[in-house]
Amino acid sequence: MAWLEQQHIRPEDVLLSTSNDITFEGNYAERWVIVTRDEVMMLRERDGIVEAARRFPMESIESARIDSRVGSGFLQVKVEGNWAEVARFSNARAIWFERMAAKITRFKETGEIVITEEDEKEQNRCPTCGLMLRSSTDICPRCIKKHRVFGRLLILMKPYWPWAAGTLALVFTGIGLDLIPPQLSRILMDDVFVRKAGRPLLMPLWARNLIGTNPVVMLFWVVFAGMAGVQLLRITINVIIGRLSVTVGTMITYDLRHRLFSRLSELSVKYYDRHQVGILMQRVSGDTEALHGFISQSTQGFLVNILLPVFIGATLFRMNATLTFYVLIPAPFVIVSTYYFWEHVYPKYYKYWDSSSKLSAMLNSVLSGIRVVKAFAQETREIKRFDKLSDNLQGARRRVDKATSTFYPIVGFFFGLGGLIVWFAGGRYVLEGQYGMTLGTLTAFTSYLGMFYGPLSNLTYISSWLTSFMTASQRIFEVLDTEPELEEAAKAYHMHMCRGEIEFRNVTFGYDRYNPVMRDVSFHINPGEMIGIVGRSGSGKTTLVNLLCRFYDVDSGDVLIDGVSVRDLHKDDVRRNIGLVLQEPFLFRGTVAENIGYGAPDSNIESVMKAAKAANAHDFIMRLPDGYDTKLGEYGSGLSGGERQRVSIARALLYDPAVLILDEATSSVDTESEKQIQDALAVVTKDRTTIAIAHRLSTLRNSNRIIVMNDGRIIESGTHAELMALEGTYFKLVKIQTQLTAEPTVDRLQMEKA
């Protein structure tokens, strides 16, 4: 750029650069952000002249960050303790500015900027069509190969091929039976009702001799019996086909649900950070039912409607080739209409299903948090939000129904025209005696005509069903095709015995990797040690636990257990040796004993009671109506917050892990219960590696060491006495808590006298 040359800035001096698309006022305009070793600047062009609108010397910059807003964000740098805005960008450019902010901060820390090939990629955009995705691991819904859906479904049906083969044979048998009644009606019309003089009966001589002197009457009864027998046989075949299709459909649906739930269990916590639980529930429950309908429609609907016109067309051509050409007049319209349906109606179905999923997700969220809704008197607000989503669903459904209610009558009209043409031409042939056309033949022909047009007309309805099926199956395979972000090592190491040695080695991590919440963290915990971790909210304490349990993988550095990286260990072994008590206890619907024994379902009641006593939960459990057999509601309703916390502590203790993690485990209990739990934990944590995260610093009094974190870094480490003597951050936290918990002595009698 000429402006850079005028400023004597060489191309090799530019460390980072990216274009921008909006001004600070939100107007669209081209901007550029340039980072050199000496400064960060934002360039703009006015009247053909390039100028630096913002310039910040690098030596005065402390760090950089992104300030995200609705639809846009700001790149900011910290100068003399204050945040200054460098440039504003739209969300379309957010990924590039997030990387730039991370690179600037890294440059201030290390003095270097490393650009990798991955930094040049727009990870959250589909490489084929460019559609923005939630994550680089998500499947692009636009590029999913829809024609493979049927193939994949056939693969799912492979274990059930005997049932499928039997069903297919019955379908062909049923189609053959469908061809018989019109031929019988032709015999009935030409040889019974309007038989011409001298016209021979269409039956062999032995049959005429067998039925006696009045063959016409007997022929009537034979034909009638044949029609009744065909109908009974067809009904029997339909029943068998229906039962077989239901059996295969339910088994495939079961397999799909199993695969979906298994895949959802394999996916990392990060996947659930991006996807609403209600939408995932809809895919497991609702979308799989659409595939169940596919099986029954395939055997009794789709397959019949494809094969029947082929057989009927061959029969019509054999009966009267000339008249058959009139029958085929509406056929090209079916092809055109089906193409139109896929191009114009299919997107409406996808929006309808998407609106339905969002409504389900909202219901799941609100009903799960109904106590919070009522506590803050937000019922009216949630009703309005529900009405808005319901209105979106109503609008999507209305657009689908309008399209189909207009489309199908038009298709039916063209098929009706085909029938009129056949009656007109065929009637003339009968009256004029052309092509040997008789009234019975025309009647049979028109019967076949209904059987020919019916399936073709149904194909347009099936396109509607097929659209719903494709939408549901696409959503299912999106989940099944999503690869777990936490990959298991090819030869994962099985840890049979865990000593409890833990090491964080230069760990850097961010839930958004370009905005790390942990920066170059290193520490070592010996087996059997109890380590306390304190710090302000957002300092990275819980993130440390997430990385140790391998809910997420580090961006750089390593986490080791007994000297082995958690990425090289089998995931089950990592979590089998770590007991976790969360800050917000979660209990399942079931008995108290089942919740305590969740991690060790084979434990006997004595072990359950022992763990409950260690967590100071036994006494209140015995006061419950049914003791350990007391049924708990959703999220442990029926227990207080402190009681739920103690049950979750008992659950972790019964698990008997080598490493015990207490994430604010005593935050929901009163002071007396906290003291009792601490006394119990003093025994339970003996010779067991324990990591205790706490805001109540009294919880950490028995810790061998205390780690103090701030802004994703370890700033202090030592025993309680050492940190108090240091008079740093820990000293200030203790002093603040001491002041908050101190209660002045008040003489109530003196107050009453006053």
TORLUMBA-260878 format. One record per residue (C-alpha): residue in one letter; x, y, z; chain. Coordinates in steps of 0.05 Angstrom, whole numbers. Layout:
<dopas>
DOPA r px py pz c
DOPA a X Y Z A
...
</dopas>
This chain:
<dopas>
DOPA r px py pz c
DOPA m 0 0 0 A
DOPA a 26 68 -20 A
DOPA w 8 99 48 A
DOPA l 53 49 84 A
DOPA e 111 66 38 A
DOPA q 100 140 53 A
DOPA q 104 124 128 A
DOPA h 168 84 115 A
DOPA i 135 20 136 A
DOPA r 162 -39 97 A
DOPA p 118 -100 82 A
DOPA e 162 -144 126 A
DOPA d 149 -96 184 A
DOPA v 74 -112 182 A
DOPA l 60 -168 232 A
DOPA l -16 -172 224 A
DOPA s -67 -141 179 A
DOPA t -141 -151 163 A
DOPA s -196 -113 128 A
DOPA n -257 -85 163 A
DOPA d -327 -71 138 A
DOPA i -362 -19 182 A
DOPA t -348 47 215 A
DOPA f -355 64 289 A
DOPA e -424 92 273 A
DOPA g -445 25 242 A
DOPA n -443 47 169 A
DOPA y -414 1 117 A
DOPA a -346 23 93 A
DOPA e -279 -9 80 A
DOPA r -227 -2 134 A
DOPA w -160 -35 149 A
DOPA v -126 -53 215 A
DOPA i -50 -58 213 A
DOPA v -5 -84 268 A
DOPA t 70 -72 267 A
DOPA r 123 -80 320 A
DOPA d 117 -6 336 A
DOPA e 42 8 334 A
DOPA v -30 -14 322 A
DOPA m -69 29 273 A
DOPA m -136 32 237 A
DOPA l -134 61 166 A
DOPA r -191 92 127 A
DOPA e -201 125 60 A
DOPA r -233 194 51 A
DOPA d -240 227 -16 A
DOPA g -188 180 -45 A
DOPA i -138 195 10 A
DOPA v -116 141 59 A
DOPA e -105 164 131 A
DOPA a -94 133 200 A
DOPA a -158 145 240 A
DOPA r -131 110 302 A
DOPA r -58 98 323 A
DOPA f -32 66 387 A
DOPA p 42 58 402 A
DOPA m 58 -15 417 A
DOPA e 99 4 478 A
DOPA s 38 35 512 A
DOPA i -7 -25 498 A
DOPA e -15 -75 554 A
DOPA s -62 -126 520 A
DOPA a -119 -131 470 A
DOPA r -189 -159 472 A
DOPA i -255 -164 435 A
DOPA d -317 -128 461 A
DOPA s -375 -166 429 A
DOPA r -441 -132 417 A
DOPA v -506 -151 381 A
DOPA g -488 -157 307 A
DOPA s -419 -127 315 A
DOPA g -360 -118 361 A
DOPA f -299 -75 377 A
DOPA l -225 -89 376 A
DOPA q -198 -57 439 A
DOPA v -128 -46 467 A
DOPA k -111 -32 540 A
DOPA v -71 32 547 A
DOPA e -51 58 616 A
DOPA g -105 15 649 A
DOPA n -161 38 603 A
DOPA w -192 3 543 A
DOPA a -189 42 478 A
DOPA e -227 22 414 A
DOPA v -185 9 353 A
DOPA a -239 -12 303 A
DOPA r -310 -36 298 A
DOPA f -327 -98 258 A
DOPA s -389 -138 238 A
DOPA n -399 -210 261 A
DOPA a -378 -233 192 A
DOPA r -307 -210 208 A
DOPA a -308 -230 282 A
DOPA i -264 -291 275 A
DOPA w -207 -251 244 A
DOPA f -208 -197 298 A
DOPA e -211 -249 353 A
DOPA r -147 -278 326 A
DOPA m -116 -210 319 A
DOPA a -132 -192 392 A
DOPA a -101 -258 415 A
DOPA k -39 -247 373 A
DOPA i -29 -177 400 A
DOPA t -35 -201 472 A
DOPA r 13 -258 458 A
DOPA f 62 -209 426 A
DOPA k 62 -166 489 A
DOPA e 75 -228 532 A
DOPA t 128 -263 490 A
DOPA g 152 -211 440 A
DOPA e 135 -253 380 A
DOPA i 77 -270 334 A
DOPA v 70 -338 303 A
DOPA i 24 -346 243 A
DOPA t 3 -417 226 A
DOPA e -35 -445 167 A
DOPA e -95 -455 212 A
DOPA d -97 -380 227 A
DOPA e -110 -366 153 A
DOPA k -172 -410 152 A
DOPA e -243 -388 169 A
DOPA q -257 -448 212 A
DOPA n -332 -437 223 A
DOPA r -349 -433 149 A
DOPA c -365 -492 104 A
DOPA p -307 -500 55 A
DOPA t -354 -523 0 A
DOPA c -412 -473 0 A
DOPA g -387 -420 49 A
DOPA l -446 -426 98 A
DOPA m -430 -403 168 A
DOPA l -431 -460 219 A
DOPA r -432 -460 295 A
DOPA s -366 -498 297 A
DOPA s -315 -525 249 A
DOPA t -336 -596 269 A
DOPA d -410 -585 251 A
DOPA i -439 -616 188 A
DOPA c -462 -567 136 A
DOPA p -537 -578 126 A
DOPA r -534 -549 56 A
DOPA c -479 -595 31 A
DOPA i -501 -660 63 A
DOPA k -510 -711 7 A
DOPA k -585 -722 8 A
DOPA h -583 -780 -41 A
DOPA r -540 -819 9 A
DOPA v -596 -817 60 A
DOPA f -632 -875 26 A
DOPA g -568 -914 20 A
DOPA r -552 -905 93 A
DOPA l -622 -926 112 A
DOPA l -614 -989 70 A
DOPA i -550 -1003 109 A
DOPA l -589 -996 173 A
DOPA m -638 -1047 146 A
DOPA k -583 -1098 130 A
DOPA p -593 -1139 194 A
DOPA y -667 -1146 177 A
DOPA w -661 -1167 104 A
DOPA p -703 -1231 113 A
DOPA w -762 -1189 135 A
DOPA a -749 -1138 80 A
DOPA a -744 -1193 27 A
DOPA g -808 -1225 51 A
DOPA t -843 -1158 50 A
DOPA l -818 -1144 -21 A
DOPA a -844 -1211 -45 A
DOPA l -912 -1197 -15 A
DOPA v -913 -1128 -47 A
DOPA f -903 -1159 -116 A
DOPA t -957 -1211 -101 A
DOPA g -1005 -1156 -80 A
DOPA i -992 -1118 -144 A
DOPA g -1006 -1181 -184 A
DOPA l -1072 -1189 -147 A
DOPA d -1090 -1116 -162 A
DOPA l -1087 -1132 -237 A
DOPA i -1140 -1187 -233 A
DOPA p -1206 -1150 -213 A
DOPA p -1209 -1106 -276 A
DOPA q -1202 -1168 -320 A
DOPA l -1258 -1202 -281 A
DOPA s -1301 -1140 -289 A
DOPA r -1288 -1142 -364 A
DOPA i -1313 -1214 -366 A
DOPA l -1372 -1195 -324 A
DOPA m -1390 -1137 -371 A
DOPA d -1378 -1171 -439 A
DOPA d -1399 -1243 -424 A
DOPA v -1453 -1235 -371 A
DOPA f -1488 -1168 -373 A
DOPA v -1484 -1146 -446 A
DOPA r -1463 -1210 -482 A
DOPA k -1474 -1206 -556 A
DOPA a -1508 -1262 -594 A
DOPA g -1459 -1312 -621 A
DOPA r -1402 -1287 -578 A
DOPA p -1367 -1348 -547 A
DOPA l -1358 -1350 -472 A
DOPA l -1287 -1336 -449 A
DOPA m -1280 -1403 -414 A
DOPA p -1257 -1473 -434 A
DOPA l -1306 -1526 -457 A
DOPA w -1297 -1570 -395 A
DOPA a -1317 -1511 -352 A
DOPA r -1380 -1498 -393 A
DOPA n -1399 -1572 -388 A
DOPA l -1386 -1570 -313 A
DOPA i -1432 -1511 -297 A
DOPA g -1491 -1540 -337 A
DOPA t -1546 -1511 -380 A
DOPA n -1544 -1438 -356 A
DOPA p -1471 -1420 -363 A
DOPA v -1482 -1344 -360 A
DOPA v -1511 -1347 -290 A
DOPA m -1458 -1395 -267 A
DOPA l -1405 -1351 -298 A
DOPA f -1432 -1292 -258 A
DOPA w -1423 -1331 -193 A
DOPA v -1354 -1355 -213 A
DOPA v -1331 -1284 -229 A
DOPA f -1363 -1257 -166 A
DOPA a -1329 -1311 -124 A
DOPA g -1263 -1294 -158 A
DOPA m -1270 -1220 -142 A
DOPA a -1287 -1236 -69 A
DOPA g -1228 -1285 -63 A
DOPA v -1179 -1235 -92 A
DOPA q -1203 -1181 -44 A
DOPA l -1196 -1227 16 A
DOPA l -1127 -1250 -5 A
DOPA r -1106 -1177 -17 A
DOPA i -1130 -1157 52 A
DOPA t -1091 -1215 83 A
DOPA i -1028 -1194 46 A
DOPA n -1038 -1121 68 A
DOPA v -1043 -1143 140 A
DOPA i -980 -1184 135 A
DOPA i -942 -1128 100 A
DOPA g -966 -1078 153 A
DOPA r -942 -1123 210 A
DOPA l -875 -1136 177 A
DOPA s -864 -1062 162 A
DOPA v -882 -1043 234 A
DOPA t -834 -1096 261 A
DOPA v -776 -1072 216 A
DOPA g -794 -999 228 A
DOPA t -793 -1004 304 A
DOPA m -728 -1043 304 A
DOPA i -694 -991 258 A
DOPA t -722 -935 301 A
DOPA y -694 -968 363 A
DOPA d -626 -975 330 A
DOPA l -627 -902 309 A
DOPA r -645 -878 378 A
DOPA h -590 -921 407 A
DOPA r -539 -893 358 A
DOPA l -562 -822 369 A
DOPA f -558 -827 444 A
DOPA s -491 -862 440 A
DOPA r -463 -808 395 A
DOPA l -491 -753 440 A
DOPA s -457 -788 499 A
DOPA e -391 -788 461 A
DOPA l -393 -715 442 A
DOPA s -355 -666 486 A
DOPA v -384 -615 534 A
DOPA k -365 -562 482 A
DOPA y -417 -590 435 A
DOPA y -471 -579 487 A
DOPA d -446 -508 497 A
DOPA r -467 -494 425 A
DOPA h -532 -534 420 A
DOPA q -596 -529 459 A
DOPA v -618 -590 497 A
DOPA g -690 -583 473 A
DOPA i -669 -587 400 A
DOPA l -627 -649 412 A
DOPA m -686 -681 449 A
DOPA q -729 -668 388 A
DOPA r -679 -704 344 A
DOPA v -677 -765 388 A
DOPA s -751 -770 399 A
DOPA g -789 -735 343 A
DOPA d -743 -742 283 A
DOPA t -732 -816 292 A
DOPA e -807 -826 287 A
DOPA a -805 -796 217 A
DOPA l -759 -853 197 A
DOPA h -808 -903 227 A
DOPA g -861 -874 180 A
DOPA f -812 -882 123 A
DOPA i -812 -958 130 A
DOPA s -888 -965 128 A
DOPA q -893 -914 71 A
DOPA s -839 -950 32 A
DOPA t -874 -1017 33 A
DOPA q -947 -996 30 A
DOPA g -941 -929 -4 A
DOPA f -878 -908 -39 A
DOPA l -858 -976 -68 A
DOPA v -928 -994 -90 A
DOPA n -938 -925 -122 A
DOPA i -874 -935 -161 A
DOPA l -884 -1007 -184 A
DOPA l -959 -1006 -196 A
DOPA p -958 -954 -253 A
DOPA v -904 -996 -288 A
DOPA f -946 -1060 -287 A
DOPA i -1010 -1023 -302 A
DOPA g -977 -986 -360 A
DOPA a -954 -1051 -391 A
DOPA t -1024 -1080 -383 A
DOPA l -1057 -1019 -414 A
DOPA f -1009 -1020 -473 A
DOPA r -1026 -1093 -486 A
DOPA m -1101 -1078 -483 A
DOPA n -1099 -1017 -530 A
DOPA a -1034 -984 -549 A
DOPA t -1067 -924 -582 A
DOPA l -1110 -908 -522 A
DOPA t -1050 -917 -475 A
DOPA f -1015 -857 -507 A
DOPA y -1073 -813 -484 A
DOPA v -1064 -840 -414 A
DOPA l -991 -817 -413 A
DOPA i -1008 -744 -429 A
DOPA p -1007 -721 -355 A
DOPA a -945 -763 -338 A
DOPA p -893 -708 -356 A
DOPA f -931 -660 -311 A
DOPA v -916 -707 -252 A
DOPA i -842 -700 -265 A
DOPA v -846 -624 -270 A
DOPA s -890 -618 -209 A
DOPA t -844 -661 -167 A
DOPA y -784 -618 -187 A
DOPA y -824 -556 -169 A
DOPA f -842 -586 -102 A
DOPA w -769 -600 -84 A
DOPA e -746 -531 -105 A
DOPA h -801 -489 -73 A
DOPA v -837 -529 -20 A
DOPA y -778 -566 11 A
DOPA p -746 -503 41 A
DOPA k -813 -487 74 A
DOPA y -814 -555 108 A
DOPA y -743 -545 135 A
DOPA k -763 -478 165 A
DOPA y -825 -511 196 A
DOPA w -783 -565 229 A
DOPA d -732 -514 253 A
DOPA s -787 -471 284 A
DOPA s -816 -532 318 A
DOPA s -747 -550 348 A
DOPA k -736 -480 374 A
DOPA l -804 -481 408 A
DOPA s -787 -547 441 A
DOPA a -720 -520 464 A
DOPA m -754 -459 494 A
DOPA l -804 -502 531 A
DOPA n -749 -547 558 A
DOPA s -711 -486 583 A
DOPA v -770 -451 616 A
DOPA l -801 -512 647 A
DOPA s -733 -534 675 A
DOPA g -723 -466 706 A
DOPA i -796 -454 726 A
DOPA r -775 -436 797 A
DOPA v -731 -380 773 A
DOPA v -787 -355 726 A
DOPA k -836 -352 784 A
DOPA a -785 -324 833 A
DOPA f -774 -264 788 A
DOPA a -847 -259 766 A
DOPA q -829 -267 693 A
DOPA e -889 -310 673 A
DOPA t -916 -255 627 A
DOPA r -849 -246 594 A
DOPA e -841 -320 581 A
DOPA i -912 -325 554 A
DOPA k -895 -269 505 A
DOPA r -832 -305 485 A
DOPA f -871 -370 476 A
DOPA d -924 -333 435 A
DOPA k -870 -305 390 A
DOPA l -839 -373 376 A
DOPA s -908 -404 370 A
DOPA d -926 -350 319 A
DOPA n -863 -367 280 A
DOPA l -884 -440 280 A
DOPA q -954 -421 260 A
DOPA g -928 -379 202 A
DOPA a -881 -434 178 A
DOPA r -937 -485 182 A
DOPA r -985 -438 145 A
DOPA r -935 -428 89 A
DOPA v -926 -503 81 A
DOPA d -1001 -517 82 A
DOPA k -1016 -460 33 A
DOPA a -964 -488 -16 A
DOPA t -991 -559 -11 A
DOPA s -1065 -539 -12 A
DOPA t -1052 -502 -77 A
DOPA f -1006 -553 -108 A
DOPA y -1046 -616 -99 A
DOPA p -1113 -592 -129 A
DOPA i -1076 -568 -192 A
DOPA v -1042 -636 -199 A
DOPA g -1109 -671 -189 A
DOPA f -1140 -627 -244 A
DOPA f -1089 -650 -295 A
DOPA f -1100 -722 -277 A
DOPA g -1175 -712 -285 A
DOPA l -1164 -684 -355 A
DOPA g -1127 -749 -373 A
DOPA g -1188 -789 -351 A
DOPA l -1235 -746 -392 A
DOPA i -1191 -755 -453 A
DOPA v -1192 -831 -445 A
DOPA w -1268 -833 -437 A
DOPA f -1277 -789 -498 A
DOPA a -1230 -828 -544 A
DOPA g -1248 -897 -516 A
DOPA g -1323 -882 -521 A
DOPA r -1315 -865 -594 A
DOPA y -1278 -931 -606 A
DOPA v -1335 -970 -573 A
DOPA l -1389 -934 -613 A
DOPA e -1351 -940 -679 A
DOPA g -1326 -1010 -665 A
DOPA q -1253 -990 -676 A
DOPA y -1193 -1030 -650 A
DOPA g -1240 -1085 -625 A
DOPA m -1258 -1041 -565 A
DOPA t -1318 -1068 -526 A
DOPA l -1354 -1037 -467 A
DOPA g -1323 -1088 -420 A
DOPA t -1254 -1073 -447 A
DOPA l -1266 -998 -438 A
DOPA t -1292 -1010 -367 A
DOPA a -1231 -1051 -350 A
DOPA f -1187 -999 -383 A
DOPA t -1216 -943 -341 A
DOPA s -1210 -986 -278 A
DOPA y -1136 -994 -294 A
DOPA l -1134 -920 -309 A
DOPA g -1155 -904 -238 A
DOPA m -1102 -952 -213 A
DOPA f -1051 -918 -258 A
DOPA y -1067 -846 -241 A
DOPA g -1078 -860 -167 A
DOPA p -1005 -878 -153 A
DOPA l -980 -822 -197 A
DOPA s -1023 -773 -159 A
DOPA n -1000 -803 -94 A
DOPA l -928 -792 -116 A
DOPA t -940 -717 -109 A
DOPA y -966 -729 -38 A
DOPA i -907 -775 -26 A
DOPA s -861 -718 -45 A
DOPA s -891 -681 14 A
DOPA w -879 -740 59 A
DOPA l -810 -750 28 A
DOPA t -793 -678 43 A
DOPA s -811 -687 117 A
DOPA f -771 -751 118 A
DOPA m -711 -719 85 A
DOPA t -712 -661 134 A
DOPA a -716 -707 195 A
DOPA s -664 -755 169 A
DOPA q -617 -698 152 A
DOPA r -622 -672 223 A
DOPA i -609 -742 250 A
DOPA f -548 -754 206 A
DOPA e -521 -686 224 A
DOPA v -513 -712 295 A
DOPA l -489 -781 275 A
DOPA d -437 -750 228 A
DOPA t -410 -701 280 A
DOPA e -343 -726 302 A
DOPA p -325 -721 376 A
DOPA e -278 -663 387 A
DOPA l -240 -702 441 A
DOPA e -208 -757 401 A
DOPA e -187 -821 435 A
DOPA a -114 -839 424 A
DOPA a -104 -897 375 A
DOPA k -71 -937 431 A
DOPA a -101 -905 493 A
DOPA y -65 -925 557 A
DOPA h -107 -961 609 A
DOPA m -91 -938 679 A
DOPA h -106 -997 726 A
DOPA m -81 -961 788 A
DOPA c -78 -886 798 A
DOPA r -32 -855 850 A
DOPA g -63 -786 843 A
DOPA e -3 -747 818 A
DOPA i -25 -686 777 A
DOPA e 14 -637 736 A
DOPA f -6 -578 694 A
DOPA r 51 -561 646 A
DOPA n 48 -493 611 A
DOPA v -28 -499 599 A
DOPA t -63 -447 558 A
DOPA f -137 -455 542 A
DOPA g -198 -415 521 A
DOPA y -270 -436 507 A
DOPA d -258 -392 447 A
DOPA r -186 -410 432 A
DOPA y -170 -338 413 A
DOPA n -192 -312 480 A
DOPA p -156 -356 531 A
DOPA v -182 -359 602 A
DOPA m -120 -397 626 A
DOPA r -51 -372 606 A
DOPA d 13 -413 614 A
DOPA v -9 -447 679 A
DOPA s 40 -496 711 A
DOPA f 38 -531 778 A
DOPA h 49 -600 808 A
DOPA i 8 -639 859 A
DOPA n 39 -698 896 A
DOPA p -3 -760 910 A
DOPA g -45 -752 973 A
DOPA e -38 -676 976 A
DOPA m -98 -631 988 A
DOPA i -93 -568 946 A
DOPA g -138 -508 954 A
DOPA i -153 -462 895 A
DOPA v -180 -393 907 A
DOPA g -191 -331 864 A
DOPA r -242 -282 840 A
DOPA s -300 -306 797 A
DOPA g -277 -316 726 A
DOPA s -204 -327 745 A
DOPA g -203 -398 715 A
DOPA k -214 -443 776 A
DOPA t -271 -485 747 A
DOPA t -236 -486 679 A
DOPA l -178 -520 713 A
DOPA v -226 -576 736 A
DOPA n -256 -582 666 A
DOPA l -187 -593 636 A
DOPA l -166 -643 689 A
DOPA c -230 -684 676 A
DOPA r -217 -675 602 A
DOPA f -284 -644 588 A
DOPA y -243 -600 541 A
DOPA d -173 -607 511 A
DOPA v -119 -555 524 A
DOPA d -100 -508 467 A
DOPA s -27 -514 486 A
DOPA g 13 -547 541 A
DOPA d -7 -612 575 A
DOPA v -45 -641 634 A
DOPA l -15 -703 664 A
DOPA i -40 -756 713 A
DOPA d 14 -800 743 A
DOPA g 61 -773 690 A
DOPA v 17 -792 631 A
DOPA s -19 -740 588 A
DOPA v -95 -744 595 A
DOPA r -97 -744 519 A
DOPA d -60 -810 519 A
DOPA l -104 -841 573 A
DOPA h -169 -877 560 A
DOPA k -225 -827 576 A
DOPA d -262 -877 620 A
DOPA d -199 -887 662 A
DOPA v -190 -812 671 A
DOPA r -260 -802 697 A
DOPA r -262 -867 736 A
DOPA n -205 -842 779 A
DOPA i -234 -772 790 A
DOPA g -292 -758 836 A
DOPA l -327 -692 824 A
DOPA v -373 -652 869 A
DOPA l -401 -594 828 A
DOPA q -418 -525 853 A
DOPA e -490 -535 831 A
DOPA p -509 -606 853 A
DOPA f -550 -646 803 A
DOPA l -592 -704 827 A
DOPA f -633 -751 783 A
DOPA r -705 -771 791 A
DOPA g -701 -834 835 A
DOPA t -688 -855 906 A
DOPA v -635 -824 951 A
DOPA a -597 -890 951 A
DOPA e -598 -893 875 A
DOPA n -569 -822 871 A
DOPA i -514 -837 920 A
DOPA g -497 -902 884 A
DOPA y -500 -871 815 A
DOPA g -425 -878 802 A
DOPA a -422 -947 834 A
DOPA p -490 -980 818 A
DOPA d -468 -1048 847 A
DOPA s -456 -1020 917 A
DOPA n -494 -1049 974 A
DOPA i -535 -1008 1023 A
DOPA e -480 -1011 1076 A
DOPA s -431 -976 1029 A
DOPA v -483 -925 1011 A
DOPA m -497 -909 1085 A
DOPA k -422 -905 1100 A
DOPA a -412 -853 1045 A
DOPA a -474 -815 1070 A
DOPA k -446 -813 1140 A
DOPA a -379 -788 1116 A
DOPA a -415 -731 1079 A
DOPA n -458 -716 1141 A
DOPA a -521 -736 1102 A
DOPA h -543 -798 1140 A
DOPA d -582 -762 1195 A
DOPA f -627 -720 1150 A
DOPA i -637 -779 1103 A
DOPA m -663 -822 1160 A
DOPA r -713 -766 1176 A
DOPA l -742 -771 1106 A
DOPA p -809 -810 1100 A
DOPA d -777 -872 1068 A
DOPA g -705 -860 1088 A
DOPA y -657 -882 1033 A
DOPA d -716 -906 991 A
DOPA t -747 -837 989 A
DOPA k -763 -817 917 A
DOPA l -734 -750 894 A
DOPA g -765 -706 840 A
DOPA e -731 -670 783 A
DOPA y -663 -642 802 A
DOPA g -672 -670 872 A
DOPA s -734 -631 890 A
DOPA g -756 -647 960 A
DOPA l -688 -632 989 A
DOPA s -657 -566 1009 A
DOPA g -596 -539 973 A
DOPA g -550 -561 1029 A
DOPA e -581 -630 1031 A
DOPA r -573 -639 956 A
DOPA q -500 -618 962 A
DOPA r -487 -669 1017 A
DOPA v -519 -724 975 A
DOPA s -474 -705 917 A
DOPA i -413 -708 964 A
DOPA a -434 -777 986 A
DOPA r -440 -798 914 A
DOPA a -369 -776 900 A
DOPA l -342 -810 962 A
DOPA l -376 -876 946 A
DOPA y -343 -873 877 A
DOPA d -278 -880 916 A
DOPA p -235 -840 867 A
DOPA a -160 -831 871 A
DOPA v -171 -756 859 A
DOPA l -228 -719 893 A
DOPA i -249 -650 866 A
DOPA l -293 -605 908 A
DOPA d -318 -547 866 A
DOPA e -350 -501 918 A
DOPA a -375 -565 952 A
DOPA t -395 -529 1016 A
DOPA s -424 -466 985 A
DOPA s -496 -489 997 A
DOPA v -491 -511 1070 A
DOPA d -495 -473 1135 A
DOPA t -435 -460 1179 A
DOPA e -450 -518 1226 A
DOPA s -459 -568 1169 A
DOPA e -396 -541 1136 A
DOPA k -356 -555 1200 A
DOPA q -383 -626 1203 A
DOPA i -369 -638 1129 A
DOPA q -298 -611 1138 A
DOPA d -286 -659 1196 A
DOPA a -312 -717 1153 A
DOPA l -271 -696 1093 A
DOPA a -209 -692 1137 A
DOPA v -215 -768 1146 A
DOPA v -239 -784 1075 A
DOPA t -185 -743 1040 A
DOPA k -129 -774 1079 A
DOPA d -80 -806 1030 A
DOPA r -125 -783 973 A
DOPA t -107 -727 925 A
DOPA t -158 -672 935 A
DOPA i -169 -607 898 A
DOPA a -216 -560 935 A
DOPA i -242 -497 900 A
DOPA a -275 -450 949 A
DOPA h -295 -379 961 A
DOPA r -303 -395 1035 A
DOPA l -230 -395 1053 A
DOPA s -244 -431 1119 A
DOPA t -257 -493 1077 A
DOPA l -184 -495 1058 A
DOPA r -155 -493 1127 A
DOPA n -129 -565 1122 A
DOPA s -97 -555 1053 A
DOPA n -24 -573 1043 A
DOPA r -19 -516 994 A
DOPA i -64 -460 967 A
DOPA i -61 -435 895 A
DOPA v -86 -365 882 A
DOPA m -110 -351 811 A
DOPA n -126 -286 776 A
DOPA d -142 -273 703 A
DOPA g -124 -344 683 A
DOPA r -56 -343 717 A
DOPA i -27 -369 782 A
DOPA i -4 -308 821 A
DOPA e 9 -338 889 A
DOPA s 22 -408 918 A
DOPA g 39 -433 987 A
DOPA t 10 -453 1054 A
DOPA h -40 -410 1091 A
DOPA a 13 -382 1136 A
DOPA e 61 -367 1079 A
DOPA l 8 -331 1039 A
DOPA m -15 -291 1099 A
DOPA a 57 -270 1112 A
DOPA l 63 -250 1039 A
DOPA e 5 -200 1048 A
DOPA g -15 -206 976 A
DOPA t -81 -224 942 A
DOPA y -96 -283 988 A
DOPA f -84 -239 1049 A
DOPA k -133 -188 1022 A
DOPA l -186 -241 1008 A
DOPA v -180 -269 1079 A
DOPA k -184 -199 1108 A
DOPA i -247 -182 1068 A
DOPA q -282 -247 1089 A
DOPA t -262 -236 1162 A
DOPA q -294 -167 1160 A
DOPA l -357 -193 1126 A
DOPA t -368 -250 1174 A
DOPA a -353 -211 1237 A
DOPA e -416 -196 1275 A
DOPA p -415 -140 1326 A
DOPA t -441 -158 1394 A
DOPA v -509 -125 1405 A
DOPA d -545 -119 1471 A
DOPA r -617 -130 1450 A
DOPA l -642 -108 1519 A
DOPA q -607 -41 1511 A
DOPA m -639 -33 1442 A
DOPA e -708 -48 1469 A
DOPA k -698 3 1526 A
DOPA a -677 55 1476 A
</dopas>
